[in-house]
Amino acid sequence: MNNLNPFLIKTDNIITGFKNEKPNPYYIFIEEGKIKEIGLQSEIRDSLKQFRSFNYPNCTALPGLVDGHTHMIAPGDGTGGDDIAKETDETLLIRAVNNAKIFLDSGVTAARENGAKNDIGFILKKAINDRIAEGPKMIVCGRPITITAGHMGYFGSPADGITEIKKEVRKLIKEGADFIKIAATGGSTVTSNPLNPSFSVLELKTISEEAHRVNKLTAAHCTSNKGIQFALEAKIDMIIHCVFDDENGNFHYQEDLVEKILKNNSWVNPTLQISIFELEHLKDKMKKSSETSKEQKSMLDKMKISVENRIKTVNKLTKSGVKIMAGSDSPWGSYPPGQFYKEIEALQKAGMSNYEAILAGTKYSAQSIGLGEQSGVLEIGRNADILIVKGNPLIKISDLSNPIQVYKKGIKQKNEL
């Protein structure tokens, strides 16, 4: 529905993102897709009462969610990246368009795409901007930079050595990359090792310098201490996953690396929920199997320990004052599309307050991906990107899973009964 005329939204609660939240009935006045006024319903001006009002009793208005880590081409059903990359670009694009709409309907009004095959990420962003497709505002990297046989090399941007790295960064920027994503270690790609760094510090510095030279942010996939260390030495802006495993795969939370994260003022994207979904996926698989192998039992035990360590890590990082933002990494692996709220819930379970976890998925995620002046808070003059949920997530965080309406630039995205 296109709301071309000014209108009001009324809810029993509001979360603006400015830490002055009070449980009172509020109104939001919207005109030409922008927030023009926010105030208490008891103090609404007579001149505003002439405009149409959309009332949402027992609901909370909050900023549209900002998912700082997506892979729109993936199905989220446990299919591995190596197999996803074998699908045609046409199939992947259709899936990405479908997923983008699912994300939007769930309350995500902005998202950072962390890697797709070939030019699909760029095409999806343009289709949404041109209103050919419906979805969140997209911030895209195009393809992750990696090494030959490295993590996500199948997406099309492997680069070996300084010369190739410079060329690939410049190529991606020319194609329209909003930021540069780096596979700083291996990952789930079968030809890679998640414990091994992919690039030297000098190579990572080259990527960082090339990106920062044209005011582009950088983000590095890091699943080992050595990968984290190299990325921090290269002044990468965001550490993705931030898994504290040593060269033998043992959990080793390094305080010196945490101090370096704080010194660099780097963001951390923990991607907690995807590991929880992978654990649940394996449990379901074992339940359906007539026999459980020793390998599966061993894998289950390792995954349980890994999830516990990831939760401990987020808890410690939060207490240390590290800047945590929320990015789901969905629909990668077994993480279905449209459930970004699960990542926010996972951060809350790891020790964040309801409010801080919500900020991680709105205000902080927007700041971390370069949208801090556009998205993540409800403020006069900003786009009316608003999520209406039943209940109050400040009291019950799972209320984020019940979106009643989503507004993107003041336009309703969901049909109302």
Secondary structure, 3 states (H helix, E strand, C coil): CCCCCCEEEEEEEECCCCCCCCCCCEEEEEECCEEEEEEEHHHCCHHHCCCEEEEEEEEEEEECEEEEEECCCCCCCCCCHHHHCCCCHHHHHHHHHHHHHHHHHCCEEEEEECCCCCCHHHHHHHHHHCCCCCCCEEEECCCCEECCCCCCHHHCCECCHHHHHHHHHHHHHHHCCCEEEEECECCCCCCCCCCCECCCHHHHHHHHHHHHHCCCEEEEEECCHHHHHHHHHCCCCEEEECCCECCCCCECCCHHHHHHHHHHCCEEECCHHHHHHHHHHHHHHHHHCCCCCHHHHHHHHHHHHHHHHHHHHHHHHHHHCCEECCCCCECCCCCCCCCHHHHHHHHHHCCCCHHHHHHHCCHHHHHHCCCCCCCCCCCCCCECCEEEEECCCCCCHHHHHCEEEEEECCEECCCCC
